[in-house]
Amino acid sequence: MLYHIGTRDMSTLEEIDVDIGVRKPRSFPFSQLSECLQYVNKMSPMEGEGIVACDVRTYHRIKIKSPSYLLIHSQTVGIKNQNNVRQFCLNIWLQGEKQEYLSYFPQYVQDYDLVENELEQSIIPNIIDEFTKLYSNDSKEFFRNLNRDYPSSGKPDQDRKRQIFTNIFHQCFNDDWLTFDDERKRAIVRNIFKQRNRDNPNKFIFEKYLSSVMNFSVK
């Protein structure tokens, strides 16, 4: 369902507060941010994900999401055990929603930093180093190296790593991996780790691999 949230004067491009007869969302007469936060913190997940607060002077808008909604939402995108803090933090990283989640759950900041540091300083660099040893811009040579060092084994972790290396190769197929700077290589690996399952977009393809190498499991 579409709602009308604002009207703009097309001669000045400024927003104006007028009723043009189109359905608008429910509004609240809050005058302070603290009132907005108090209301959102008491919301149940069934009431929605939060509110959009609009400054009546500047018309600047910000989203304020309900902590209870975020917890329920997190369970729908791969977290099976909300008591597993490291899994919760990994899922935040995979979603790329660090600021959004941790602003509501500051108690997890330290745990998240540890998980992020392990990913950025150990796991991603190791994948880059291992792939670089396999790499050749000749596809036959690359796959010969891959089959030699990481043969298809039926072992989930090894086969997932094969898939990661294959995906990296395909992403740089028209370029030379060896000419990429470190940040570009890191970005490629991050994006691959954050790929979602086509059949179930709520799940990440390599979440189980990351959970395994970080020594916790996803069922």
Backbone as JSON, one array per atom type, in Angstrom:
{
  "sequence": "MLYHIGTRDMSTLEEIDVDIGVRKPRSFPFSQLSECLQYVNKMSPMEGEGIVACDVRTYHRIKIKSPSYLLIHSQTVGIKNQNNVRQFCLNIWLQGEKQEYLSYFPQYVQDYDLVENELEQSIIPNIIDEFTKLYSNDSKEFFRNLNRDYPSSGKPDQDRKRQIFTNIFHQCFNDDWLTFDDERKRAIVRNIFKQRNRDNPNKFIFEKYLSSVMNFSVK",
  "N": [[0.84, -1.19, 0.0], [0.53, 2.22, -0.82], [1.49, 5.33, 0.61], [0.96, 8.82, 1.13], [3.45, 10.96, 2.05], [4.42, 13.5, 1.99], [4.31, 16.8, 0.52], [5.46, 18.71, -2.2], [6.31, 21.97, -3.19], [6.38, 22.73, -6.45], [7.42, 24.94, -7.68], [9.3, 26.03, -6.01], [10.51, 23.86, -4.97], [10.39, 23.25, -2.32], [9.27, 21.56, 0.63], [5.87, 21.46, 1.68], [3.22, 21.83, 4.07], [0.36, 20.62, 3.42], [-2.97, 19.43, 2.81], [-3.73, 17.2, 0.38], [-5.69, 15.47, -0.15], [-4.96, 12.8, -0.33], [-4.35, 9.57, 1.03], [-2.66, 9.52, 4.14], [0.0, 8.35, 6.29], [-0.44, 7.22, 9.73], [-0.04, 9.71, 12.22], [1.87, 11.27, 14.89], [1.76, 13.43, 17.71], [4.39, 14.24, 18.63], [6.84, 16.24, 20.21], [9.46, 16.21, 20.91], [12.58, 14.46, 20.56], [13.03, 12.57, 22.54], [10.47, 11.77, 23.25], [9.71, 10.38, 20.98], [11.53, 8.23, 21.05], [10.8, 7.02, 23.45], [8.23, 6.11, 22.83], [8.75, 4.32, 20.68], [10.39, 2.42, 21.92], [8.58, 1.05, 23.42], [7.01, -0.26, 21.65], [5.44, -3.14, 20.24], [6.5, -5.97, 18.23], [4.41, -6.59, 16.49], [3.18, -4.21, 15.98], [4.65, -2.9, 14.13], [7.74, -1.83, 12.49], [8.79, 0.48, 13.49], [9.07, 4.07, 13.6], [8.92, 6.99, 11.46], [10.52, 9.91, 12.0], [9.91, 13.33, 11.6], [11.25, 16.51, 11.17], [9.52, 19.41, 11.71], [10.32, 21.87, 10.93], [12.51, 21.74, 9.16], [11.91, 19.54, 7.65], [13.48, 17.33, 7.55], [14.01, 13.84, 7.78], [14.17, 10.94, 9.86], [14.66, 7.45, 10.46], [13.4, 5.55, 13.12], [13.79, 2.67, 14.72], [12.12, -0.08, 16.28], [13.46, -1.81, 19.06], [12.49, -4.38, 19.76], [11.36, -5.2, 17.36], [13.65, -5.35, 15.75], [15.02, -7.46, 16.92], [13.29, -9.61, 16.38], [13.33, -9.46, 13.6], [16.01, -10.05, 13.1], [16.07, -12.74, 13.63], [14.84, -13.77, 11.42], [16.63, -13.71, 9.4], [18.63, -15.56, 9.55], [19.66, -15.97, 12.16], [19.54, -18.39, 14.48], [19.7, -18.85, 17.14], [19.27, -16.68, 19.56], [20.74, -16.29, 21.79], [23.27, -16.84, 21.1], [25.77, -14.92, 20.87], [27.98, -14.35, 19.23], [27.17, -15.4, 16.79], [24.99, -13.75, 16.31], [26.36, -11.32, 15.98], [27.93, -11.89, 13.72], [25.89, -12.11, 11.85], [24.93, -9.51, 11.77], [27.14, -8.28, 10.6], [27.14, -9.57, 8.08], [24.77, -8.59, 7.03], [25.45, -5.97, 6.8], [24.68, -3.98, 8.58], [25.71, -2.61, 10.8], [25.71, -0.07, 12.21], [22.97, 0.41, 12.5], [21.96, -1.77, 14.05], [23.68, -1.87, 16.33], [23.36, 0.57, 17.5], [21.01, 0.28, 18.82], [21.53, -1.9, 20.39], [23.81, -1.59, 22.3], [25.2, -3.17, 24.08], [26.36, -5.19, 22.69], [28.5, -4.23, 21.31], [31.28, -4.59, 21.88], [31.56, -7.37, 21.51], [30.82, -7.51, 18.83], [32.89, -6.03, 17.64], [35.05, -7.76, 18.04], [34.32, -9.94, 16.44], [34.17, -8.7, 13.92], [36.82, -7.87, 13.66], [38.13, -10.35, 13.53], [37.14, -11.29, 11.1], [38.0, -9.28, 9.28], [40.75, -9.01, 9.72], [41.83, -11.53, 9.72], [40.32, -13.79, 8.5], [39.4, -12.84, 5.92], [41.9, -11.77, 4.8], [43.33, -14.22, 4.75], [41.87, -15.75, 2.9], [42.31, -14.19, 0.64], [45.11, -14.46, 0.35], [45.34, -17.25, -0.06], [43.85, -17.57, -2.39], [45.36, -16.03, -4.15], [47.66, -17.58, -4.43], [46.65, -19.64, -5.93], [45.89, -18.41, -8.21], [45.62, -17.77, -11.71], [45.53, -16.03, -14.78], [44.75, -17.56, -16.81], [42.15, -19.66, -17.37], [42.1, -22.49, -17.46], [44.48, -23.21, -16.23], [44.1, -22.07, -13.71], [41.88, -23.58, -12.68], [43.04, -26.06, -12.72], [44.98, -25.75, -10.75], [43.24, -25.26, -8.61], [41.83, -27.7, -8.41], [43.91, -29.35, -7.75], [44.86, -28.41, -5.23], [42.54, -28.02, -3.74], [40.61, -30.27, -3.99], [37.39, -31.45, -5.05], [35.56, -32.77, -2.47], [33.38, -33.6, -1.03], [33.3, -32.81, 1.51], [31.83, -30.38, 3.47], [33.0, -27.8, 4.28], [35.42, -27.61, 2.79], [34.45, -27.78, 0.19], [32.83, -25.53, 0.12], [34.77, -23.59, 0.31], [36.08, -23.98, -2.11], [34.03, -23.06, -3.77], [33.97, -20.38, -3.04], [36.54, -19.53, -3.94], [36.17, -20.02, -6.66], [34.11, -18.21, -7.24], [35.43, -15.79, -6.75], [37.32, -15.87, -8.8], [35.65, -15.73, -11.07], [34.64, -13.17, -10.74], [36.8, -11.56, -11.25], [37.47, -12.16, -13.8], [37.76, -10.8, -16.26], [39.77, -9.08, -15.71], [43.0, -8.49, -14.17], [43.79, -10.1, -11.39], [46.14, -9.8, -9.92], [46.84, -7.19, -10.22], [45.15, -5.73, -8.69], [44.52, -3.51, -5.96], [44.85, -3.81, -2.35], [42.44, -3.13, -1.01], [40.49, -3.37, -2.99], [40.58, -6.1, -3.48], [39.76, -7.02, -0.96], [37.16, -5.99, -0.92], [35.92, -7.48, -2.92], [35.98, -10.08, -1.8], [34.47, -9.63, 0.54], [31.96, -9.0, -0.59], [31.32, -11.42, -1.78], [31.13, -13.12, 0.45], [28.83, -12.01, 1.49], [26.81, -12.71, -0.19], [23.48, -13.65, -0.94], [21.3, -16.5, -0.64], [19.76, -17.65, -3.55], [17.39, -19.13, -3.65], [16.42, -18.81, -1.13], [16.3, -15.87, 0.05], [16.63, -14.91, 2.62], [18.74, -16.16, 3.73], [22.32, -16.52, 3.9], [24.77, -17.48, 1.55], [27.36, -18.29, 2.32], [27.34, -18.34, 5.05], [27.38, -20.58, 6.77], [29.93, -21.56, 6.26], [31.56, -19.47, 7.25], [30.72, -19.47, 9.92], [31.72, -21.94, 10.68], [34.56, -21.71, 10.38], [34.95, -19.81, 12.26], [34.4, -21.11, 14.49], [31.79, -21.58, 15.52], [28.47, -22.84, 15.15], [25.88, -23.09, 12.64], [22.7, -24.25, 12.51]],
  "CA": [[0.0, 0.0, 0.0], [1.29, 3.46, -0.91], [1.01, 6.44, 1.41], [1.51, 10.14, 0.82], [4.13, 11.43, 3.25], [4.83, 14.89, 1.89], [3.99, 17.53, -0.7], [6.52, 19.65, -2.55], [5.96, 23.09, -4.08], [7.23, 22.51, -7.61], [8.06, 26.19, -8.11], [10.44, 26.29, -5.12], [11.01, 22.53, -4.57], [10.34, 23.13, -0.86], [8.12, 20.82, 1.14], [4.84, 22.27, 2.32], [2.28, 21.03, 4.84], [-1.01, 20.82, 2.94], [-3.72, 18.21, 2.61], [-4.13, 17.12, -1.02], [-6.74, 14.47, -0.27], [-4.4, 11.46, -0.5], [-4.15, 8.92, 2.32], [-1.38, 9.72, 4.81], [0.19, 7.42, 7.41], [-0.8, 7.74, 11.06], [0.96, 10.65, 12.75], [1.89, 11.41, 16.35], [2.09, 14.83, 18.06], [5.59, 14.31, 19.46], [7.58, 17.5, 20.03], [10.86, 16.0, 21.26], [13.11, 13.15, 20.18], [12.87, 11.65, 23.66], [9.12, 11.21, 23.18], [9.74, 9.38, 19.9], [12.26, 7.05, 21.52], [9.99, 6.37, 24.48], [7.14, 5.4, 22.16], [9.29, 3.2, 19.9], [10.91, 1.4, 22.82], [7.46, 0.29, 23.99], [6.27, -0.91, 20.57], [5.58, -4.58, 20.04], [6.82, -6.26, 16.82], [3.2, -6.64, 15.69], [2.76, -2.84, 15.65], [5.46, -2.38, 13.04], [9.17, -1.81, 12.73], [9.19, 1.72, 14.13], [8.43, 5.27, 13.07], [9.75, 7.97, 10.77], [10.39, 11.21, 12.66], [10.11, 14.43, 10.66], [11.41, 17.84, 11.75], [8.52, 20.24, 11.04], [10.95, 23.1, 10.42], [13.4, 21.45, 8.02], [11.37, 18.37, 6.96], [14.43, 16.22, 7.56], [13.39, 12.65, 8.35], [15.02, 9.85, 10.31], [13.95, 6.24, 10.88], [13.66, 5.08, 14.48], [13.25, 1.31, 14.71], [11.83, -0.71, 17.57], [14.4, -2.88, 19.42], [11.84, -5.69, 19.7], [11.24, -5.57, 15.94], [14.97, -5.71, 15.23], [15.35, -8.81, 17.4], [12.5, -10.56, 15.6], [13.84, -9.4, 12.23], [17.31, -10.72, 13.03], [15.84, -14.18, 13.62], [14.34, -14.18, 10.11], [17.7, -13.64, 8.41], [19.7, -16.52, 9.76], [20.04, -16.22, 13.54], [18.69, -19.43, 15.02], [19.81, -18.85, 18.6], [19.58, -15.3, 19.88], [21.72, -16.28, 22.88], [24.59, -17.0, 20.52], [26.11, -13.53, 20.58], [28.89, -14.26, 18.08], [26.37, -15.61, 15.59], [24.24, -12.51, 16.14], [27.27, -10.3, 15.45], [28.26, -12.27, 12.34], [24.75, -11.81, 11.0], [24.93, -8.06, 11.6], [28.19, -7.98, 9.61], [26.69, -10.04, 6.77], [23.73, -7.69, 6.55], [25.99, -4.62, 6.63], [23.83, -3.08, 9.35], [26.39, -2.4, 12.08], [25.26, 1.12, 12.92], [21.56, 0.3, 12.82], [21.73, -2.7, 15.15], [24.45, -1.6, 17.54], [22.83, 1.77, 18.15], [19.94, -0.19, 19.69], [22.04, -2.94, 21.28], [25.22, -1.25, 22.56], [25.84, -4.22, 24.88], [27.04, -6.13, 21.8], [29.54, -3.53, 20.55], [32.58, -5.24, 22.07], [31.51, -8.67, 20.84], [30.82, -7.28, 17.38], [34.23, -5.6, 17.24], [35.9, -8.95, 18.0], [33.93, -10.71, 15.26], [34.57, -7.94, 12.74], [38.28, -7.91, 13.58], [38.51, -11.68, 13.06], [36.82, -11.35, 9.67], [38.77, -8.33, 8.48], [42.19, -9.13, 9.92], [42.29, -12.91, 9.61], [39.64, -14.65, 7.53], [39.46, -12.26, 4.57], [43.27, -11.82, 4.29], [43.73, -15.6, 4.45], [41.23, -16.12, 1.64], [43.03, -13.47, -0.42], [46.42, -15.09, 0.18], [45.18, -18.59, -0.64], [43.41, -17.43, -3.78], [46.48, -15.49, -4.93], [48.55, -18.7, -4.74], [46.0, -20.46, -6.96], [45.43, -17.59, -9.35], [46.22, -17.59, -13.03], [44.5, -15.45, -15.66], [44.33, -18.64, -17.71], [41.15, -20.4, -16.6], [42.46, -23.9, -17.34], [45.53, -23.33, -15.21], [43.51, -21.78, -12.39], [41.09, -24.71, -12.2], [43.98, -27.16, -12.45], [45.52, -25.46, -9.42], [42.16, -25.43, -7.63], [41.56, -29.13, -8.24], [45.08, -29.95, -7.1], [44.97, -28.02, -3.83], [41.23, -28.1, -3.08], [39.76, -31.16, -4.79], [36.02, -31.65, -4.57], [35.74, -33.86, -1.51], [32.16, -33.93, -0.31], [33.39, -32.18, 2.83], [31.18, -29.08, 3.25], [33.86, -26.62, 4.39], [36.36, -27.55, 1.67], [33.71, -27.5, -1.04], [32.42, -24.13, 0.17], [35.94, -22.78, -0.01], [36.22, -24.09, -3.57], [33.04, -22.17, -4.37], [34.44, -19.01, -2.8], [37.63, -19.26, -4.88], [35.59, -19.98, -8.01], [33.38, -16.95, -7.37], [36.42, -14.72, -6.88], [37.89, -15.95, -10.15], [34.67, -15.24, -12.04], [34.47, -11.73, -10.59], [37.95, -10.83, -11.82], [37.82, -12.89, -15.01], [38.15, -9.88, -17.33], [40.86, -8.24, -15.22], [44.13, -9.24, -13.62], [43.73, -10.06, -9.93], [47.42, -9.39, -9.35], [46.98, -5.73, -10.32], [44.2, -5.09, -7.78], [45.06, -3.13, -4.66], [44.34, -4.64, -1.26], [41.05, -2.82, -0.69], [39.62, -3.94, -4.02], [40.51, -7.54, -3.2], [38.93, -7.19, 0.23], [35.77, -5.7, -1.28], [35.41, -8.63, -3.68], [35.74, -11.18, -0.87], [33.33, -9.25, 1.39], [30.72, -9.11, -1.36], [31.02, -12.85, -1.97], [30.65, -13.62, 1.74], [27.5, -11.46, 1.78], [25.82, -13.14, -1.19], [22.32, -14.35, -0.38], [20.82, -17.68, -1.35], [18.71, -17.28, -4.5], [16.14, -19.81, -3.31], [15.96, -18.29, 0.16], [17.07, -14.63, 0.22], [16.86, -14.63, 4.02], [19.95, -16.85, 4.16], [23.56, -16.18, 3.2], [25.36, -18.7, 0.99], [28.59, -18.73, 3.0], [27.22, -18.16, 6.5], [27.83, -21.79, 7.45], [31.39, -21.63, 6.15], [32.14, -18.51, 8.19], [30.45, -19.96, 11.27], [32.61, -23.06, 10.94], [35.95, -21.27, 10.58], [34.97, -18.99, 13.47], [34.17, -22.06, 15.59], [30.44, -21.75, 16.02], [27.73, -23.53, 14.1], [24.53, -22.7, 12.27], [21.95, -25.47, 12.22]],
  "C": [[0.88, 1.25, 0.0], [0.64, 4.53, -0.04], [1.67, 7.73, 0.94], [2.15, 10.7, 2.08], [4.58, 12.89, 3.16], [4.48, 15.49, 0.54], [5.08, 18.56, -0.95], [5.98, 20.73, -3.5], [6.91, 23.04, -5.28], [7.89, 23.78, -8.13], [9.29, 26.51, -7.27], [11.16, 25.01, -4.71], [11.08, 22.37, -3.06], [9.12, 22.33, -0.44], [7.15, 21.75, 1.84], [3.84, 21.34, 3.0], [0.86, 21.36, 4.4], [-1.66, 19.45, 2.78], [-4.22, 18.17, 1.18], [-5.15, 16.0, -1.24], [-6.27, 13.05, -0.5], [-4.1, 10.88, 0.88], [-2.74, 9.16, 2.86], [-1.23, 8.69, 5.92], [-0.23, 8.06, 8.72], [0.32, 8.64, 11.58], [0.8, 10.78, 14.25], [2.33, 12.84, 16.69], [3.31, 14.94, 18.97], [6.33, 15.61, 19.17], [9.06, 17.36, 20.33], [11.29, 14.59, 20.85], [12.92, 12.13, 21.29], [11.49, 11.01, 23.68], [9.03, 10.13, 22.1], [10.39, 8.1, 20.38], [11.46, 6.29, 22.56], [8.86, 5.56, 23.85], [7.66, 4.15, 21.44], [9.78, 2.08, 20.8], [9.82, 0.54, 23.44], [6.66, -0.45, 22.92], [6.48, -2.41, 20.59], [5.89, -4.83, 18.56], [5.59, -6.25, 15.92], [2.72, -5.25, 15.28], [3.56, -2.25, 14.49], [6.91, -2.31, 13.42], [9.64, -0.54, 13.4], [8.44, 2.9, 13.54], [9.44, 6.06, 12.24], [9.49, 9.31, 11.43], [10.75, 12.31, 11.67], [10.2, 15.75, 11.42], [10.47, 18.79, 11.0], [9.11, 21.53, 10.49], [11.77, 22.84, 9.17], [12.87, 20.33, 7.14], [12.4, 17.24, 6.79], [13.8, 15.04, 8.3], [14.45, 11.64, 8.78], [14.14, 8.66, 10.69], [14.37, 5.89, 12.3], [12.99, 3.72, 14.6], [13.12, 0.75, 16.12], [12.85, -1.81, 17.87], [13.76, -4.26, 19.34], [11.65, -6.14, 18.27], [12.58, -6.04, 15.39], [15.37, -7.11, 15.69], [14.58, -9.86, 16.61], [13.02, -10.62, 14.17], [15.14, -10.18, 12.11], [17.12, -12.23, 12.98], [15.38, -14.66, 12.25], [15.44, -14.16, 9.06], [18.9, -14.48, 8.82], [20.09, -16.8, 11.19], [19.07, -17.22, 14.14], [18.69, -19.43, 16.54], [20.22, -17.46, 19.05], [20.53, -15.18, 21.06], [23.14, -16.47, 22.36], [25.06, -15.63, 20.03], [27.02, -13.43, 19.37], [28.14, -14.48, 16.77], [25.54, -14.37, 15.27], [25.12, -11.44, 15.5], [27.7, -10.61, 14.02], [27.12, -11.88, 11.41], [24.61, -10.31, 10.76], [25.95, -7.68, 10.53], [27.74, -8.39, 8.21], [25.63, -9.11, 6.18], [24.26, -6.29, 6.27], [25.21, -3.59, 7.4], [24.4, -2.82, 10.74], [25.8, -1.23, 12.85], [23.82, 0.98, 13.37], [21.33, -0.58, 14.04], [22.42, -2.26, 16.44], [24.02, -0.32, 18.23], [21.69, 1.39, 19.1], [20.43, -1.21, 20.71], [23.52, -2.68, 21.57], [25.94, -2.3, 23.39], [26.61, -5.2, 24.02], [28.21, -5.5, 21.04], [30.88, -4.24, 20.67], [32.63, -6.59, 21.38], [31.55, -8.51, 19.32], [32.22, -6.9, 16.9], [35.18, -6.79, 17.14], [35.61, -9.78, 16.75], [34.4, -10.0, 13.99], [36.09, -7.98, 12.57], [38.76, -9.27, 13.07], [38.26, -11.82, 11.56], [37.78, -10.51, 8.85], [40.27, -8.54, 8.57], [42.72, -10.55, 9.75], [41.64, -13.66, 8.45], [39.73, -14.1, 6.12], [40.89, -12.23, 4.04], [43.74, -13.23, 3.95], [43.13, -16.09, 3.14], [41.96, -15.46, 0.47], [44.37, -14.14, -0.7], [46.31, -16.46, -0.49], [44.75, -18.5, -2.1], [44.56, -16.95, -4.66], [47.45, -16.6, -5.32], [47.97, -19.58, -5.85], [45.86, -19.72, -8.28], [46.31, -17.72, -10.59], [45.14, -16.96, -13.89], [44.08, -16.42, -16.76], [43.39, -19.56, -16.92], [41.53, -21.87, -16.43], [43.51, -24.1, -16.26], [44.97, -23.07, -13.82], [42.75, -23.0, -11.86], [41.94, -25.96, -11.99], [44.6, -26.97, -11.06], [44.47, -25.69, -8.33], [41.89, -26.9, -7.36], [42.71, -29.86, -7.56], [45.08, -29.67, -5.6], [43.67, -28.15, -3.04], [40.3, -28.98, -3.9], [38.36, -31.26, -4.19], [35.99, -32.91, -3.72], [34.45, -34.35, -0.88], [32.17, -33.41, 1.11], [32.88, -30.75, 2.71], [32.12, -27.89, 3.28], [34.81, -26.49, 3.21], [35.63, -27.2, 0.38], [33.17, -26.07, -1.06], [33.6, -23.22, -0.16], [36.24, -22.84, -1.5], [35.26, -23.11, -4.27], [33.44, -20.71, -4.19], [35.54, -18.65, -3.8], [37.11, -19.16, -6.31], [34.86, -18.66, -8.25], [34.33, -15.76, -7.51], [36.99, -14.7, -8.29], [36.93, -15.38, -11.18], [34.52, -13.72, -11.95], [35.63, -10.94, -11.18], [38.38, -11.42, -13.15], [38.34, -11.97, -16.12], [39.26, -8.92, -16.92], [41.98, -9.13, -14.7], [44.13, -9.06, -12.11], [45.01, -9.49, -9.33], [47.64, -7.88, -9.42], [46.05, -5.0, -9.35], [44.91, -4.67, -6.5], [44.33, -3.91, -3.57], [42.87, -4.38, -0.98], [40.09, -3.38, -1.72], [39.48, -5.44, -3.82], [39.6, -7.82, -2.01], [37.45, -7.0, -0.1], [35.14, -6.87, -2.03], [35.07, -9.78, -2.74], [34.55, -10.87, 0.04], [32.02, -9.47, 0.66], [30.32, -10.57, -1.58], [30.5, -13.45, -0.66], [29.21, -13.18, 2.01], [26.45, -11.82, 0.74], [24.71, -13.94, -0.52], [21.94, -15.54, -1.26], [19.67, -17.3, -2.28], [17.37, -17.89, -4.14], [15.56, -19.34, -1.98], [16.77, -17.04, 0.49], [17.31, -14.26, 1.68], [18.13, -15.3, 4.55], [21.14, -16.43, 3.3], [24.27, -17.46, 2.79], [26.52, -19.21, 1.84], [28.54, -18.51, 4.51], [27.72, -19.39, 7.26], [29.34, -21.94, 7.39], [32.04, -20.7, 7.18], [31.91, -18.96, 9.63], [31.4, -21.08, 11.65], [34.04, -22.59, 11.22], [36.08, -20.38, 11.8], [34.57, -19.8, 14.7], [32.83, -21.9, 16.28], [29.59, -22.2, 14.86], [26.36, -22.92, 13.88], [23.8, -23.96, 11.88], [20.98, -25.23, 11.09]]
}
